[in-house]
Amino acid sequence: MQLLQTVIAFFVAVGLLVLVHELGHYLVARLCNVKVVRFSLGIGKVLYSKYFGKDKTEWAISMLPIGGYVMMLDSREQDLSDLPEEELKREFNNQNVWRRIAIVLAGAIANFLFGILILTGVNMHGIEAPTTKLRAVQENTAAWQAGLRGGEYIVSVNGAPVRLWSDLRWEMALAIANGDALTLGVADAPLALDAHQTGRIITIPQATIKKATLQRHFTRQLGIDLDRPSAILRKILPAGPADLAGLQAGDQVLYVDGQKITDAQAFIELMHQSAGKTLSLTVLRGSEQLNALVTPQAHVDKEGVKTGRLMAEISAQPEMTFQAAPFFTAMGKAITRTAETIYISLKTMGKMIAGDVSLKSISGPITIADYAGQTARLGMVNYLSFVAFISISIGVMNLLPIPVLDGGLLLYYSMELLTGRRISERAGKIAQNVGLAILLSLMALAIFNDVVRLAF
């Protein structure tokens, strides 16, 4: 069921964002009086199509559901010898360079605007998310050396106030992409949203931040992780390992085989790794400490992964808070987040080219599908936030100066503006072949990284 939900969430997101991107091209082409021959969702063989409008534009659904295109009247791709002069004026290649730039640029702009629209709505609706309370900090990490121990709240990053865990991660990512040190405002309690206090200040020097920090769990590499509640058993299922060991609802797990249990998440992870092993638990029941022997039951999921289960309900949900904003504040935050996403994306790509960030950071469709499924299961607000981020990322990717992408065409037109001459058709075809090879190589690398992440 989860696999089906993941597949549906992925294709809904991709289909919607392709539609938005191609509508950008289509609408600006119409504004520039360029004739659109076909608008296709999907690529490859046309499965279904219908003609609309005075131009009889073909609206099509094609075989491969990833991608899409807008086919305009173009003498380089179609035989236009029989067309009247009035129609030839509407051919794409017959437009001045500024109109061609506007049409090509419109797809990415549409993705950026769509991201802003979604994020504005999400910010207005409000977000229930984890606070910035820290989990117990492990020794010998950058956070420990800076003076963090756990239980504190991060209330600012480099002067920017943060109240949600997602905002904390974002501001840290922005600082790291900039190559800055991390100056964190720390408090013993969360500050009010309108407070100007920053708490006490600690600094994690930039030199202690690894090159490959901007990965999925980059905060953990620094010793900064989301706080979790204590390992308290909420409900004991009859005849399960916990019940057979004599454990009761309300018991707080303190130690497992003499190892101190810091929180519910640590206990759950340890149980998952201990299928079929007999463990000695020390629990606190009321004011009394008791010992019990328990053997987590082995469970094999559909993917063949074996985990241990205690058959007891344990809540690992962190401390949550709710945050909403009025329209103009919500839009301002959405515009800022979009601009910062573009900046971080470009900065990270630059660091990859320079060798400062590992190529392992490149993700492909499998990882995107995985995130789509995860966020869909968390609720509509989380899923829409994910769609907004992917929309912005698609806009950035399409503007890269690689032939066969929109950015490659913009590069041609920029050279035309500088030289006053168009690139020859032969040079354009050679560049397209090179661009296609680069794009296919990046896709292969992304899929390889996806498979490695899943396997290991």
Salt bridges, closest charged atoms under 4 A:
ASP55 OD2 - ARG90 NH2 2.70
GLU58 OE1 - ARG38 NE 2.78
ASP74 OD2 - ARG76 NH2 2.64
GLU87 OE1 - LYS35 NZ 3.09
GLU87 OE2 - ARG90 NH1 3.74
GLU152 OE2 - ARG200 NH2 3.78
ASP167 OD1 - ARG337 NH2 3.22
ASP188 OD1 - ARG200 NH1 3.91
ASP225 OD2 - ARG135 NH1 3.12
ASP225 OD2 - ARG220 NE 3.52
ASP227 OD2 - LYS133 NZ 3.94
ASP251 OD1 - ARG285 NE 2.87
ASP263 OD2 - ARG135 NE 2.57
ASP406 OD2 - HIS21 NE2 3.14
ASP406 OD2 - HIS25 NE2 3.20
GLU416 OE2 - ARG100 NH2 2.83
GLU416 OE2 - ARG422 NE 3.64
GLU425 OE2 - LYS429 NZ 3.74
ASP450 OD1 - ARG453 NH1 3.17
